[in-house]
Amino acid sequence: MDLNNILSQLETANEEEVEKLLQQYNQENSHTFTFDPKEEALRSKLCQSVLSVLGRQVQPSCQRTCLETLRILSRDKRVLAPVATREGILILGRMARLHAGEEGGDNQKSSQEDTQSEEEERVVVEALKCLCNVVFNSPAAQQVSVDVQLAHGLCASLRTARTWHHEVGLFTLRLLFLLSALRPDVRGVLRREWHAVRLLTEVLEHTLDVRWVGPYEATRPDPQALPMPAEDNERAMEALKALFNLTLSDAGGEEDDHQFRLIAAILRHLLMLKTETEVKTEEAHSHAVNLLNNLPVSCLDVLIDVPVQGGLEKYGGKNMDAVQVLLDFMEKRIDKGSNYKEGLTPVLSLLTEGSRHHREIRRYIKAQVLPPLKDVKIRPEIGTAIRNKLVRLMTHVDMGVKQTAAEFLFVLCKESVDNLLKYTGYGNAAGLLVARGLLGGGRGETQYSEDEDSDTEEYKSAKPFINPITGHVEEPMPNPIEEMTEEQKEYEAQKLVNMFDKLSRQNVIRPMGVRPDGTLAPLEETLCDRSEDNSGSDSD
């Protein structure tokens, strides 16, 4: 349909003709995402014309059609100038019933409290979709949204979440997520002035149907219950994403501590829920992990402290169901074999910090990941056990993945170099030890309890024969010099010396030593350090 023709007709068309004209355009372009650059100016004029129609008093069906046209046009970020204005954002905000920039907005009813026809609700949904597109594609629109306090209107809408219809709630939460993601300066205002963290927590609580039996303890989901409906899961994911943005920086204070513990308890409940598909369940767990990483580590005790429903006597009465879900999630992400940086490192970091600061979590995870060694004839990185998979990650090409996996195992070993080497071998652990300055042995800085797992009889008997580099018992290799004459031995030794000398002179290799602090340094530097230490200790 020719845009010049549409624009010329819109100038004189009545409401019914406008609706019919735009419906035809919408039908032809509903699946268009790439537009002709030559028609940018015409599409920009169409945006302005549609906004002019929305500024008049027209029927909801015409409003909806106009908003559908704007939604299609808003896929092209180069034509959004007419919409990315105060007038444009205010019109869309009014259509979405967000009362952006209006006085007394808190006292006005939101769209969810108004008595609406189905057509009027579709207008609200289309307006919210338009705002999502415009805010995402236009930095100018983001600034205007801040100026007219669009986020304030969104928070007012959050207060009526219990009356939301699905799409209204979904796109309200998505718009809040986009604003908080694209405008970091808005996050503090959302938290301090408009209490968005509390409101989003209440949305989650309602959406997930959380029922409390203690201060931070929700009832355990019934295993026989139906999976969480897909629509509830969609809204919960958007709320989790918005909460993630708002909790990226610590605010502190007793009120925040209570709120964070409440969030941790809701996330524990979410980890125990099942959705309609395994993929959606994994997505929910991924968002829960990301948000848990933002909470103070002291709040993670909420994951295991469920006194009403009880736990395992072996772990001080703590309930480890949620921790087991996180371990299963971690192993699934390892088995995927791709996207480790975004998919795996968050859960590894969460389990590492939980283990570092909560003794019962560490003890439980170690029992699952690093059980007492029995078979030491196989290299630590070979096999299908979770320990083998994690040890393989210690030599991954991605530095972040490698360090996170190594740190996790190191914490499970209570940051003891000897214990880590027992489970991984020196070769796999070398990268971590260099980074931490622990090549000479010792422990990390964290303080741990004194309890220690005892070695199995199998490990004790095999320990003298374990190769410390590879971490397993190796078959004895034949001695290549046994059958050589003395002259042959001297010849091979001299050849080896010459090779090392050549590599050293060409700076291919460089003799290294270990400083007193456990870090590597050129050999001449370490020798100087030692001589200085000795000279300082001489008596007069």
C-alpha positions as CSV (number, residue, x, y, z in Angstrom):
1,M,0.0,0.0,0.0
2,D,1.4,3.4,-1.1
3,L,2.4,5.5,1.9
4,N,1.8,8.8,0.0
5,N,-1.7,7.6,-0.7
6,I,-2.3,6.8,3.0
7,L,-1.0,10.1,4.2
8,S,-3.1,12.1,1.7
9,Q,-6.2,10.2,2.7
10,L,-5.6,10.5,6.4
11,E,-5.6,14.3,6.2
12,T,-9.3,14.4,5.3
13,A,-10.6,11.0,6.5
14,N,-13.2,10.6,9.2
15,E,-12.7,8.2,12.2
16,E,-14.2,5.2,10.3
17,E,-12.2,5.8,7.2
18,V,-9.0,6.2,9.3
19,E,-9.6,2.9,11.0
20,K,-10.2,1.1,7.7
21,L,-7.2,2.6,6.0
22,L,-4.8,1.7,8.9
23,Q,-6.2,-1.8,9.3
24,Q,-5.2,-2.5,5.7
25,Y,-1.7,-1.1,6.3
26,N,-1.4,-3.2,9.5
27,Q,-2.5,-6.4,7.7
28,E,0.0,-5.9,4.9
29,N,2.9,-5.1,7.3
30,S,2.1,-7.2,10.4
31,H,5.2,-9.4,9.7
32,T,7.5,-6.6,8.4
33,F,10.6,-6.0,10.4
34,T,12.9,-4.6,7.7
35,F,11.7,-1.4,6.0
36,D,12.7,0.5,2.8
37,P,15.2,3.2,3.8
38,K,13.9,5.5,1.0
39,E,10.5,5.8,2.8
40,E,11.9,6.8,6.2
41,A,10.5,10.4,5.9
42,L,7.1,9.1,4.9
43,R,6.9,6.6,7.8
44,S,8.0,9.4,10.2
45,K,5.1,11.5,8.9
46,L,2.8,8.5,9.3
47,C,3.9,8.3,13.0
48,Q,3.0,11.9,13.4
49,S,-0.4,11.5,11.7
50,V,-1.3,8.5,13.8
51,L,-0.4,10.4,17.0
52,S,-2.6,13.3,15.9
53,V,-5.5,10.8,15.6
54,L,-4.8,9.4,19.0
55,G,-4.8,12.9,20.4
56,R,-8.4,13.3,19.4
57,Q,-11.4,11.7,21.1
58,V,-11.9,8.5,19.0
59,Q,-13.5,5.2,19.8
60,P,-11.4,2.3,21.4
61,S,-11.5,0.3,18.2
62,C,-9.9,3.2,16.3
63,Q,-7.4,3.7,19.1
64,R,-6.4,0.1,19.0
65,T,-5.9,0.2,15.2
66,C,-3.7,3.4,15.5
67,L,-1.6,1.8,18.2
68,E,-1.1,-1.4,16.1
69,T,0.2,0.9,13.3
70,L,2.5,2.7,15.7
71,R,3.8,-0.7,17.0
72,I,4.7,-1.8,13.5
73,L,6.4,1.5,12.8
74,S,8.3,1.5,16.1
75,R,10.3,-1.5,14.9
76,D,12.3,1.0,12.8
77,K,14.4,3.1,15.3
78,R,15.0,5.8,12.6
79,V,11.5,7.0,12.4
80,L,10.7,7.5,16.1
81,A,11.4,11.2,16.4
82,P,7.7,12.2,16.5
83,V,6.9,9.6,19.2
84,A,10.0,10.2,21.3
85,T,8.6,13.6,22.4
86,R,6.9,14.6,25.6
87,E,3.6,14.8,23.7
88,G,4.1,11.4,22.1
89,I,5.1,9.6,25.3
90,L,2.2,11.2,27.3
91,I,-0.3,10.1,24.7
92,L,1.0,6.5,24.8
93,G,1.2,6.6,28.6
94,R,-2.4,7.8,28.8
95,M,-3.5,5.1,26.4
96,A,-1.7,2.6,28.7
97,R,-3.5,4.1,31.7
98,L,-0.2,4.9,33.4
99,H,-1.0,8.6,34.0
100,A,2.6,9.6,33.2
101,G,3.4,13.2,34.1
102,E,-0.1,13.9,35.4
103,E,-0.8,15.6,38.7
104,G,-2.5,13.4,41.3
105,G,-1.6,10.2,39.4
106,D,-1.5,8.2,42.6
107,N,-5.2,9.1,43.3
108,Q,-6.4,8.2,39.9
109,K,-7.5,4.7,39.1
110,S,-5.2,2.6,37.0
111,S,-6.4,0.6,34.0
112,Q,-6.8,-2.5,36.2
113,E,-9.2,-0.8,38.6
114,D,-11.3,0.7,35.8
115,T,-14.3,-1.1,34.5
116,Q,-13.2,-1.8,31.0
117,S,-14.6,-3.5,27.9
118,E,-12.4,-6.1,26.2
119,E,-11.7,-3.6,23.5
120,E,-10.5,-1.0,26.0
121,E,-8.2,-3.6,27.5
122,R,-6.7,-4.3,24.1
123,V,-6.0,-0.6,23.8
124,V,-4.0,-0.7,27.0
125,V,-2.1,-3.8,25.9
126,E,-1.3,-2.2,22.5
127,A,-0.1,1.0,24.1
128,L,2.2,-0.9,26.5
129,K,3.6,-2.8,23.5
130,C,4.3,0.4,21.7
131,L,6.0,1.9,24.7
132,C,8.2,-1.2,25.1
133,N,9.3,-0.9,21.4
134,V,9.8,2.9,21.5
135,V,11.7,2.9,24.8
136,F,13.9,0.0,23.6
137,N,14.7,1.6,20.3
138,S,15.0,5.3,21.1
139,P,17.4,6.9,23.7
140,A,15.5,10.1,23.3
141,A,12.3,8.3,24.3
142,Q,14.1,6.9,27.3
143,Q,15.0,10.4,28.5
144,V,11.5,11.7,27.9
145,S,10.1,8.7,29.9
146,V,12.3,9.7,32.8
147,D,11.2,13.3,32.5
148,V,7.5,12.5,32.6
149,Q,8.1,9.9,35.4
150,L,6.7,7.0,33.4
151,A,8.3,4.6,35.9
152,H,6.2,6.2,38.7
153,G,3.0,5.3,36.7
154,L,4.3,1.8,36.3
155,C,4.8,1.4,40.0
156,A,1.3,2.7,40.6
157,S,0.1,0.0,38.3
158,L,2.1,-2.6,40.2
159,R,-0.1,-2.0,43.3
160,T,-3.1,-3.4,41.4
161,A,-1.3,-6.6,40.2
162,R,-3.9,-8.9,41.7
163,T,-6.5,-7.6,39.2
164,W,-4.2,-7.7,36.2
165,H,-5.2,-9.6,33.1
166,H,-2.2,-11.5,31.8
167,E,-1.0,-9.3,28.9
168,V,-1.5,-6.1,30.8
169,G,0.7,-7.4,33.6
170,L,3.2,-8.9,31.3
171,F,3.9,-5.7,29.3
172,T,3.8,-3.5,32.4
173,L,6.5,-5.6,33.9
174,R,8.5,-5.7,30.6
175,L,8.4,-2.0,30.3
176,L,9.6,-1.6,33.9
177,F,12.4,-4.0,33.1
178,L,13.4,-2.1,30.0
179,L,13.5,1.3,31.8
180,S,15.5,-0.1,34.7
181,A,17.9,-1.9,32.3
182,L,18.5,1.1,29.9
183,R,18.5,3.9,32.5
184,P,20.7,2.9,35.5
185,D,20.0,6.4,37.0
186,V,16.3,5.4,37.4
187,R,17.0,2.3,39.5
188,G,17.8,4.3,42.7
189,V,14.7,6.4,42.3
190,L,12.6,3.3,41.8
191,R,14.0,1.7,45.0
192,R,14.1,4.7,47.3
193,E,11.1,6.8,46.3
194,W,8.6,4.4,44.7
195,H,9.4,1.2,46.6
196,A,9.6,-0.9,43.4
197,V,11.5,-3.7,45.1
198,R,8.7,-4.3,47.6
199,L,6.1,-4.0,44.9
200,L,7.8,-6.4,42.6
201,T,8.3,-8.8,45.5
202,E,4.5,-8.7,46.1
203,V,3.9,-9.3,42.4
204,L,6.1,-12.4,42.6
205,E,4.4,-13.6,45.8
206,H,1.0,-13.3,44.3
207,T,2.0,-14.8,40.9
208,L,3.7,-17.8,42.4
209,D,0.9,-18.3,44.9
210,V,3.3,-18.3,47.9
211,R,1.7,-19.3,51.2
212,W,3.7,-18.6,54.3
213,V,4.1,-20.9,57.3
214,G,7.0,-19.0,58.9
215,P,8.7,-15.6,58.7
216,Y,10.7,-16.6,55.6
217,E,9.3,-20.1,55.0
218,A,6.7,-20.9,52.3
219,T,4.8,-24.2,52.1
220,R,6.4,-26.9,50.1
221,P,4.8,-27.2,46.6
222,D,2.6,-30.4,46.3
223,P,4.4,-32.8,44.1
224,Q,1.0,-34.0,42.7
225,A,-0.1,-30.4,41.9
226,L,-0.4,-29.2,38.3
227,P,2.7,-27.4,36.9
228,M,2.7,-23.6,37.1
229,P,0.6,-22.2,34.2
230,A,2.6,-20.7,31.3
231,E,1.1,-17.2,31.7
232,D,2.0,-17.1,35.4
233,N,5.5,-18.2,34.6
234,E,5.9,-15.5,31.9
235,R,4.9,-12.7,34.3
236,A,7.2,-14.1,37.1
237,M,10.2,-14.1,34.7
238,E,9.6,-10.4,33.8
239,A,9.3,-9.5,37.5
240,L,12.6,-11.4,38.2
241,K,14.4,-9.6,35.4
242,A,13.2,-6.2,36.8
243,L,14.2,-7.2,40.3
244,F,17.6,-8.2,39.1
245,N,18.2,-4.7,37.7
246,L,17.0,-3.0,40.9
247,T,19.2,-5.2,43.2
248,L,22.4,-4.7,41.2
249,S,23.7,-2.3,43.8
250,D,23.5,-2.6,47.6
251,A,21.4,-0.2,49.5
252,G,21.9,-1.6,53.0
253,G,19.7,-1.1,56.1
254,E,17.4,-3.3,58.1
255,E,14.5,-2.8,55.8
256,D,16.5,-4.0,52.8
257,D,17.8,-7.0,54.8
258,H,14.2,-8.1,55.5
259,Q,13.2,-7.5,51.9
260,F,16.2,-9.5,50.6
261,R,15.4,-12.4,52.9
262,L,11.8,-12.3,51.7
263,I,13.0,-12.5,48.1
264,A,15.4,-15.4,48.9
265,A,12.4,-17.3,50.5
266,I,10.3,-16.7,47.4
267,L,13.1,-17.8,45.1
268,R,13.5,-21.0,47.2
269,H,9.8,-21.6,46.6
270,L,10.3,-21.0,42.8
271,L,13.2,-23.4,42.7
272,M,10.9,-26.2,44.0
273,L,8.2,-25.4,41.4
274,K,7.8,-27.1,38.0
275,T,6.4,-25.4,34.9
276,E,4.7,-26.9,31.9
277,T,8.0,-27.7,30.1
278,E,11.5,-28.6,31.2
279,V,12.9,-25.7,29.1
280,K,10.7,-23.1,31.0
281,T,11.6,-24.6,34.3
282,E,15.3,-24.3,33.5
283,E,14.7,-20.6,32.4
284,A,12.9,-19.9,35.7
285,H,15.8,-21.4,37.7
286,S,18.3,-19.4,35.6
287,H,16.6,-16.1,36.5
288,A,16.4,-17.2,40.2
289,V,20.1,-17.9,40.2
290,N,20.9,-14.5,38.7
291,L,18.8,-12.7,41.3
292,L,20.2,-14.8,44.2
293,N,23.7,-13.7,43.1
294,N,22.6,-10.0,43.8
295,L,21.4,-10.7,47.3
296,P,23.8,-10.4,50.3
297,V,25.4,-13.7,50.9
298,S,24.2,-13.6,54.5
299,C,20.6,-14.0,53.2
300,L,21.4,-17.4,51.5
301,D,20.7,-19.2,54.8
302,V,17.0,-18.7,54.0
303,L,17.5,-21.3,51.3
304,I,18.2,-24.0,53.9
305,D,16.5,-22.7,57.0
306,V,13.0,-24.2,57.0
307,P,12.3,-25.0,60.7
308,V,8.6,-25.8,60.3
309,Q,9.1,-28.4,57.6
310,G,12.4,-29.6,58.9
311,G,15.6,-30.8,57.4
312,L,18.5,-33.3,57.7
313,E,19.9,-34.1,61.1
314,K,23.3,-34.7,59.5
315,Y,23.4,-31.1,58.4
316,G,22.2,-29.4,61.6
317,G,18.5,-29.8,60.7
318,K,18.9,-27.7,57.6
319,N,16.9,-28.5,54.5
320,M,19.0,-29.1,51.4
321,D,16.3,-29.5,48.7
322,A,16.9,-26.1,47.1
323,V,20.7,-26.6,47.2
324,Q,20.2,-29.9,45.4
325,V,18.1,-28.2,42.7
326,L,20.9,-25.7,42.2
327,L,23.5,-28.6,41.9
328,D,21.3,-30.4,39.3
329,F,20.9,-27.1,37.4
330,M,24.7,-26.6,37.4
331,E,25.3,-30.1,36.1
332,K,22.7,-29.6,33.3
333,R,24.5,-26.4,32.3
334,I,27.8,-28.2,32.2
335,D,26.4,-31.0,30.1
336,K,25.1,-28.5,27.5
337,G,28.7,-27.9,26.6
338,S,28.1,-24.3,25.4
339,N,27.5,-20.7,26.6
340,Y,29.4,-21.4,29.8
341,K,30.1,-17.8,30.5
342,E,26.4,-16.7,30.8
343,G,24.8,-20.1,31.5
344,L,27.2,-21.7,34.0
345,T,29.3,-19.1,35.8
346,P,26.4,-17.5,37.7
347,V,25.3,-20.8,39.4
348,L,29.0,-21.7,40.1
349,S,29.5,-18.2,41.7
350,L,26.4,-18.6,43.8
351,L,27.3,-22.1,45.0
352,T,30.9,-20.9,45.7
353,E,29.8,-17.9,47.9
354,G,27.1,-20.0,49.6
355,S,29.7,-22.6,50.4
356,R,32.3,-20.1,51.6
357,H,30.0,-18.4,54.1
358,H,27.6,-21.2,55.1
359,R,29.1,-24.3,56.6
360,E,26.1,-26.6,56.1
361,I,25.9,-25.7,52.4
362,R,29.6,-26.4,51.9
363,R,29.4,-29.7,53.7
364,Y,26.4,-30.9,51.7
365,I,27.8,-29.8,48.3
366,K,31.2,-31.4,49.0
367,A,29.5,-34.7,49.8
368,Q,27.9,-34.6,46.4
369,V,30.7,-33.1,44.3
370,L,33.9,-34.4,46.1
371,P,33.0,-37.6,47.9
372,P,35.9,-39.4,49.6
373,L,38.3,-40.8,47.0
374,K,38.4,-44.5,46.3
375,D,39.5,-45.2,42.8
376,V,42.7,-43.2,42.1
377,K,43.8,-45.1,39.1
378,I,41.9,-42.8,36.7
379,R,42.9,-39.2,36.0
380,P,40.6,-36.7,37.8
381,E,39.4,-35.1,34.6
382,I,38.3,-38.5,33.0
383,G,34.8,-39.8,33.8
384,T,31.1,-38.7,34.0
385,A,30.9,-37.8,37.7
386,I,30.4,-34.2,38.6
387,R,33.9,-33.9,40.0
388,N,35.3,-35.1,36.6
389,K,33.3,-32.5,34.7
390,L,34.4,-29.7,37.0
391,V,38.0,-30.6,36.8
392,R,37.8,-30.6,33.0
393,L,36.5,-27.0,33.3
394,M,39.7,-26.0,35.3
395,T,41.6,-26.1,32.0
396,H,38.8,-24.5,29.8
397,V,39.9,-21.9,27.2
398,D,37.7,-19.2,28.7
399,M,39.6,-17.6,31.6
400,G,36.4,-16.7,33.5
401,V,35.0,-20.2,33.3
402,K,38.3,-21.8,34.3
403,Q,38.8,-19.5,37.3
404,T,35.2,-19.9,38.5
405,A,35.2,-23.7,38.4
406,A,38.6,-23.8,40.1
407,E,37.5,-21.4,42.8
408,F,34.4,-23.5,43.5
409,L,36.4,-26.6,44.0
410,F,39.0,-24.7,46.1
411,V,36.3,-23.5,48.5
412,L,34.8,-27.0,48.8
413,C,38.3,-28.0,49.9
414,K,38.2,-25.2,52.5
415,E,40.9,-23.4,50.5
416,S,43.5,-26.0,51.3
417,V,46.1,-26.5,48.6
418,D,46.8,-30.0,49.7
419,N,43.1,-31.0,49.7
420,L,42.6,-29.4,46.2
421,L,45.6,-31.3,44.8
422,K,44.3,-34.5,46.2
423,Y,41.1,-34.2,44.1
424,T,42.4,-32.4,41.0
425,G,46.1,-33.0,40.5
426,Y,48.7,-30.2,40.3
427,G,48.5,-29.8,36.6
428,N,44.8,-28.9,36.7
429,A,45.1,-26.7,39.7
430,A,48.2,-24.8,38.6
431,G,46.3,-21.8,37.1
432,L,44.4,-21.1,40.3
433,L,47.5,-21.6,42.5
434,V,49.5,-19.1,40.3
435,A,46.6,-16.6,40.5
436,R,46.3,-16.9,44.2
437,G,50.1,-17.0,44.9
438,L,49.8,-20.5,46.5
439,L,52.3,-22.5,44.3
440,G,54.3,-23.1,47.5
441,G,51.2,-24.6,49.2
442,G,49.2,-23.3,52.2
443,R,45.6,-22.0,52.5
444,G,43.4,-19.2,51.3
445,E,42.4,-16.4,53.6
446,T,38.9,-17.6,54.5
447,Q,38.4,-19.2,57.9
448,Y,36.7,-22.5,58.0
449,S,35.6,-24.9,60.7
450,E,38.0,-27.6,61.9
451,D,36.0,-30.7,60.9
452,E,37.6,-32.6,58.1
453,D,36.6,-35.6,56.0
454,S,38.7,-38.7,56.7
455,D,40.4,-40.4,53.8
456,T,39.3,-43.8,52.6
457,E,41.5,-46.9,53.2
458,E,41.8,-47.2,49.4
459,Y,43.2,-43.7,49.1
460,K,45.6,-44.1,52.0
461,S,47.1,-47.2,50.5
462,A,47.5,-45.7,47.1
463,K,48.6,-42.2,48.2
464,P,52.4,-42.9,48.0
465,F,52.1,-44.0,44.4
466,I,49.9,-41.1,43.1
467,N,51.6,-38.7,40.6
468,P,51.0,-35.3,42.2
469,I,50.9,-33.6,38.7
470,T,48.2,-35.8,37.1
471,G,46.5,-36.7,40.4
472,H,46.2,-40.5,39.8
473,V,48.3,-43.7,40.1
474,E,50.2,-44.3,36.9
475,E,51.5,-47.5,35.5
476,P,55.3,-47.5,35.9
477,M,57.1,-46.5,32.7
478,P,60.1,-48.3,31.3
479,N,63.4,-46.6,32.1
480,P,64.9,-45.5,28.7
481,I,68.4,-45.3,30.0
482,E,68.6,-48.8,31.5
483,E,70.2,-50.4,28.5
484,M,72.4,-47.5,27.5
485,T,76.2,-47.5,27.9
486,E,77.9,-44.8,29.9
487,E,79.0,-43.0,26.8
488,Q,75.5,-43.0,25.4
489,K,74.2,-41.5,28.7
490,E,76.8,-38.8,28.6
491,Y,76.0,-38.0,25.0
492,E,72.2,-37.7,25.7
493,A,72.8,-35.6,28.7
494,Q,75.0,-33.2,26.8
495,K,72.5,-33.0,24.0
496,L,69.8,-32.1,26.5
497,V,72.0,-29.4,28.1
498,N,72.6,-27.9,24.6
499,M,68.9,-27.8,23.8
500,F,68.1,-26.1,27.1
501,D,70.9,-23.6,26.5
502,K,69.7,-22.8,23.0
503,L,66.1,-22.3,24.2
504,S,67.2,-20.1,27.1
505,R,69.4,-17.9,24.9
506,Q,66.6,-17.4,22.4
507,N,64.2,-16.5,25.3
508,V,61.9,-19.4,24.4
509,I,62.1,-20.6,27.9
510,R,63.2,-18.8,31.1
511,P,64.3,-20.3,34.4
512,M,61.7,-19.5,37.0
513,G,61.6,-19.7,40.8
514,V,59.0,-19.2,43.5
515,R,59.1,-16.1,45.7
516,P,58.4,-16.4,49.5
517,D,54.8,-15.2,48.8
518,G,54.2,-18.2,46.5
519,T,54.2,-16.3,43.2
520,L,56.4,-17.2,40.2
521,A,59.3,-14.9,39.2
522,P,62.5,-15.1,37.0
523,L,65.1,-17.3,38.8
524,E,67.6,-14.5,39.2
525,E,65.0,-12.4,41.1
526,T,64.1,-15.2,43.5
527,L,67.8,-15.8,44.2
528,C,68.3,-12.1,44.9
529,D,65.3,-12.1,47.3
530,R,66.8,-15.0,49.2
531,S,70.3,-13.4,49.4
532,E,68.7,-10.2,50.7
533,D,66.7,-12.1,53.3
534,N,69.9,-13.9,54.5
535,S,72.0,-10.7,54.6
536,G,69.3,-9.0,56.8
537,S,69.4,-11.8,59.3
538,D,73.2,-11.8,59.8
539,S,74.4,-10.7,63.2
540,D,77.1,-8.0,63.6
